[in-house]
Amino acid sequence: MPIIPDEKDWTWVLARPCPECSFDASTATPATVPGSVENMLPRWRAVLRGPEVAKRPDDRTWSALEYACHVRDVFTLFDQRLNLMLDADGARFENWDQDLTAVEKDYANADPAVVSAELTAEGNQIAESFAGVREADWGRRGLRSNGSEFTVLTLAQYFLHDVVHHLHDVDG
């Protein structure tokens, strides 16, 4: 059963700490992303080894497996967006429908061991990409399809909140 789409604009997390997961975006920079991601990967792998990883807690909430698939794809998407911004100041991002992606990729029926390996590989890739960002490039801009503007710095903060928040969602 598909989940009701979350259509909230989460960019507010750039202005104040998240009351749900306690993440404070002001503490993150592109330079801190690699270590943060690398520290979370073992926790995600542990979540994926859970006995009820594919069980949804209710009809409105993804399972831990579905959240892990989403985070894997967030790693990939944000790596692409980061590289677009580094290649061209003012880069434009195509809309990403995360709920459609979950259905098309059948997150609910994914193999947790495969997802674990893919999430680790994609996490290591984005950590490597952020590790290569020079501080002089933190101000480069990118635009989401809805008009939200990011810099490399705020993209890093927004990205990291997503990963931290979902790890909180699954008690990881």
N, C-alpha and C positions, 0 to 999 in steps of 0.2 A: 504494500500500500504506500503510495507516495506521501511524503510529508508536506504539510502546508508550507509554501515558500516563506522564507524570512525576507521581508522586503524593507527592513530597517536600513537606514543609512548609518553605518557604524563608524563613520569618520569622526564622530564626536569623541571617540577614544583618544584622539590626538590632543584634545583640550583638557581632559580630566581623567583620573583613574577610573577603571571599570569597576563598578560596584559588585559585579558578579564574581570576577576572577581576581580582582585586586591589582591587575596589571597597570602600571603607570608608564605610559608611552614616553614621558619626558626622560626616563632613565635609559632609553635605548638609542643606540646610534648604529650606523652601518658597521662600525668597528666592533660592536658588542654582539651583533647578530650571530657570527660564526660560533662563538663559544656557547651562546644560549641554545642554538639549534643542536649543537653536538651534545649538550647536556640533556636535552629533552629526548633525543633519539632512543636511548635505552628504556626510558619510561614508556614511550610509544610501543616499543617492541614487547615490553612486559604486558601492556594492555592487550596487545594482539594475541598473547598466549592465554588470556583469561578463558575460563570454561564456558562463559555465556557471552562471548565477544559479539556474536551475531544477533543477540536478543535485544529487541527494542524495549526500553523501560515503559513506554506507553505509545499510543498511536500517533503522537505529535513529535516524538523525539527519535533521532537516529540512534542506531546501535553504536557501540564502540567501534565495530568494524567499519561502519559507514562513515563515522567521523574520521577514522584513520585514512580511509580512501580519500576523503575530502582533503585532509591535510597533505597527503601525498600530492594531490593535484594542485593544492595551493603552493607547495614548494615549486612545482614545475611552472605554474603560471607566473608567480612572482619572480622567478629566475628570468623568465622571458621578458617580463616588464622591466626589471632592473636593467637588463642588457639593452633593451630598446632605449631607455633613458640615457644610458651611457653612450650609446651610438648617436643619438639625436636629441638635443635639448628640445623640449616641447613635444615629445613623442605622444602619440595617441593610442589608447588601449581599446581594443574591441570589448564589447560587453561579454561578460561571462555569466551564464546562467548556471549556477552551482546545482540547483535542484534538477534541471534537465540533465546535466552531466551525471548526477547520481543515478538517474533512471537509465540513461543511455549506456553507462558503464556498469550497470547492475551492481552497484556498491553492496547491496544487501546480500548478494550471493558470492562475493569475492572469496578467494582462498586467503585466510589470514597469514599464512606463511609467505605467500607471494607478495601480499600487500606489505608485510614487514620488510622484505628485501627491497621492494620498490621504494617504500617510504624512506628507508635508510639511504638508498642511492640518491634519491632526489634531495633529501635533506643535506647530504654531504655536498651535492652539487651547488645548492644555493648558498651553503656556508662558504664554499670556495669562492663563489661569485662575489659575495659580500666582502670576503677577506681581501679581494683585489681592488676594492673601491678606494680611491684616493680621497682624502678629506676635501680637496679642491673641487671634487665632483658632487659633494653632498647637496648642493643647491640646484643641480640640474632638475628640470621639470618633466612631468608627464601628466597627461589628462585622461581621466576615465571617460567612458562614453556618456555618462550623466553630467559631465562638466566638472566633477571634483578634480582639483589640481593637487598633485603630490610633488614633493621634491624627493630626491634619493633618500634624504634623512627621514621625511615623513612616511615614505613608502616602507622603509625599514621598520619604523615604529608600528605602522598599521599591520604590516605582515606579521611581526612578532606577536602582536596582540592576538591575532587570529589563531596562531599555533598554541600560545599559552592558554587562551580561552577554551579551546577545544580539548586540551589536555585536562583542564579543570572540569569540563563537561563530562568526561569519562572517568573522573577520579584517578587520573594517572599519576 
